[in-house]
Every structure is written in structure tokens, then in C-alpha cells.
Amino acid sequence: MKEIKLFALHPCINSTENFIKHFNLEPLTQSFNFQWETNTPDYLIATEHIYKNKKLNRIFKNLYKKSKIKIFYAEEAMGCDWNIFDYGLGFDRNLIINDRYVQLPAPFDFFKNFIFNPENEIKTIEQAKILLTQKNKFCNFLYSNPKAHPTRDILFHFISQNYKKVDSLGKHLNNTNTKATGYIGHIEDCVLIKKPYKFSIACENAFYEGYTTEKILTSLQAHTIPIYFGNPLASLDINPKAFINVHDFNSLQDLLEFIKEIDKSDELWCQMIAEPWQTYENKESELKRKENYYNFINNIFSKEIHSAQRLPQGTYIDIYQNWFFNRDFLPSTFFEKVWHKLSSIALYGSTK
């Protein structure tokens, strides 16, 4: 069995066991003996946290030259810097760079911690009608992050101001006496707290093809109809008949009219709620992505170190890396102020 000396940069990973569990690598433990190496790892796995966590950023800079293979594992909507990393894993479904990149597993596989019911147990209109009698609230909005794509807040305000009040249950824009526990406790309450509602605003923190996360999964499991924004190709992961895809509408008014139509028709609401969460094609795609994921990682670890290296070597890559590691790319107050001002303009048309 080949020994793999590695170190991963993530706030929730501090051991081999955490690493294997977090990245769902149990099947590969039959072929590789993963060893946690804090000083001179052969494989350095970094996540997006190196860009915002000062401690992890410092460790990354210290271990970069000491490691031999650099791998970027994106758990958020961002791409890999191919001048820094040999390999990348991310959400982009259209990116092809020989053997250097693979798309992450589909949402029902990738967000296993948020899956309590892998399939919709409401399978008939009659079952949905019984469920509807338990729905005494209109729509929820459950977020703690105020820095997401502006569309998330726009939907909250537009629906509330032009139709019915949307209940914000999280720390962001809270307008109820109920407050969810935030991200740390999100797994425990994210389904239960949504159950009284007919609809959920299920928006990602970014617009990015391929980036479908737990937002829509928890809404489906609460048997609400997700009003979804983020990945315009989400129907490749989730049955398009089971959610409202904001990307399908030409205007917010058109979207709102569709929401009204479903809200006022018990039959239409029940039809959507009784839909399976995944089509046959969704499940086939899911299996293929899982297979690609394990084959990709297996390919990296199976090679000899010198054969697995993919970064260029020479003058300009050195210039770039020297620039990269000597710049301060952690968030600054200035850029945070700019972000909030732009979001305000997008929402209200002014900075007031």
C-alpha cells in the first residue's frame, strides 16, 4: 500500500481521519495509507480558507516550497490559480485542463452532512395535500452572510414589498423573533426551521455554473418549494419540476407572477412537492461525477512524485509566485466598504 504524506489547510481538518471524512475519501483507503505530515508533506491540499484565514495563510506560505504537489480543493464558488497549484477540484462543469482538474461530486454526494432524506418521501398528490395542511407560513429566508451575490437580498425585498412578507430566520436581515444558530449549527436546524413554509428563498452566495450547494437540498427536504438562484444549470443536478429556477425568468415581476400562481393554487403546489428530487438523468450524472472524482484523485496519488508534478518551472512562473507570496491578499476594510456600496446600488439604485 502506497504511503501518502499530506497536509490539508482547512479549519475543520487537523488529522488524517478528518481529512478522509471531510473529502469523502474512504474508498481510497484500500489503496493508500494516508499520513498526516505537518513539516514536509509531499502533498499540500489547500482550500479557499487560505485567502481569508490568517493562520492558514501563514501555514500555506511556510509549507508551499517544502511540499512537492500542490492541490486546490474549492468548496466555494471560485477557481484554481494554475500558477500556484498542480491540480484543482471545483464546481466548474465545463473546465477541461488535461488531468489537472475535475468537477466535485454532485450536491447529494458532496453535501452528505445535510442529507437526512436522500429521496422525496412525498410521492403522490394526496400525500402532498395532507402535507399542505401543515404549512401555515409563506416563505423563509435563512442566511447569516451579508456579503453574498446581491440577487439574494433583492429577492427578499422584492417579494416582501410586492406580495407577501418573507420571514428572515437567520442573522442576516432578521425580521422575526426566531433566529437560527448560524453556520456552526446550521446542519441541525436548517431543515426543521423551514418546515412550516410553502416556499424557501434558496440562493447561493455566488452566481457560478456548476455551483449547487446545500441551500436547495435543505429546502427540498423541508418540503418547501425552493426559489433558487446561483447555478443556472442546477436542473442538471436537481429535477427542474421540483423547484423554481430564477434564471428561467426575464424579470423579477415575471418570477413573482409565477410564485403567486403556485401559491394560490393548491393543485400546482402539490404537483411540485410530489415531484422526485432527481430525474434518472440527474442520478446518472451524479454517478459519473463520483466516478470521475475518485479516478482523478487516484491518478494523482498513484503516480511517482516527479511524474505527478504539473506546475511549469522557469523565469516567469518564479516571478509570478514571488509576487503572489509577497502580496497581502487578505480582505481589507476598503474592499469591504466598496462591496457594500455596490450591493446597495444594486438593491436600491443609490448608496443612501
HUZILIN-V380375 format. One line per field, one symbol per residue. ss: DSSP state (H for helix, E for strand, C for the rest). phi: phi as a letter, one per 40 degrees, with the letter a starting at -180 (. if undefined). burial: I if it has 9 or more other ideal C-beta (glycine too) atoms within 8 Angstrom, else O. A space follows every 10 residues. Layout:
ss: ???
phi: ???
burial: ???
This chain:
ss: CEEEEEEEEC CCCCCHHHHH HHCCCHHHHH CEEEEECCCC CCEEEECHHH HCCHHHHHHH HHHHCCCCEE EEECCCCCCC CCCCCCEEEE CCCCCCCCCC EEECCCHHHH CHHHCCCCCC CCCCHHHHHH HHCCCCEEEE ECCCCCCCCH HHHHHHHHHH HHCCCCEECC CCCCCCCCCC CCHHHHHHHC CHHHCCEEEE EEECCCCCCC CCCHHHHHHH HCCCEEEEEC CCCHHHCCCH HHEEEHHHCC CHHHHHHHHH HHHHCHHHHH HHHCCCCCCH HHHHHHHHHH HHHHHHHHHH HHCCHHHHCC CCCCHHHHHH HHHHHHCCCC CCHHHHHHHH HHHHHHHHCC CC
phi: .ccbcaabba cbbbaccccc cccfbdcccc bbbcbcbcbb ccbbbbbccc cbbccccccd cccdcccbbb bbbcbbcacc cccbbcbaba cdcbcbbfbc aaccdcdccc bdcccbbcbc ccbbcccccc cdcccbbcab ababccbcdd ddcdcdcccc cbabccccbc ccfdbbccbc cgcdbdccbc cdccdcccbb cbbccacacg cbbcdccccc ccfbcccbai bcbcccbbdc cbaccdccbc accccccccd dcccbdcccc cccccccbcd cdcccccccc cccccccdcc ccccdccccb ccbidccccc cccccbccbc dbcdccccdc cccccccbga bc
burial: OOOIIIIIII OOIOOOOIII OIOIIOOIIO IIOIIIIOOO IIIIIIIIII OOIOOIIOII OOIIOOIOII IIIIOOIOOI OOIIIIIIII IIIOIOOOOI IOIIIIIIII IOOIIOOOOI OIOOIOIIIO IIOOIOIIII IIIOOOOIII IIIIIIIIII OOOOOIIIII OIIIOOOOOI OIOOIIOOII IOIIIOIIII IIIIIIIIII IIIIIIIIII IIOIIIIIII IOIIOOIIIO OIIIIIOOIO OIOIIIOIII IIIOOOOIII IIIIIIIIOO OIIOIIOOII OIIIOIIIII IOOOIOOIIO IOOOOOIOOI IOOIOOOOOO OOOOOIOOII IIIIIOIOOO OO
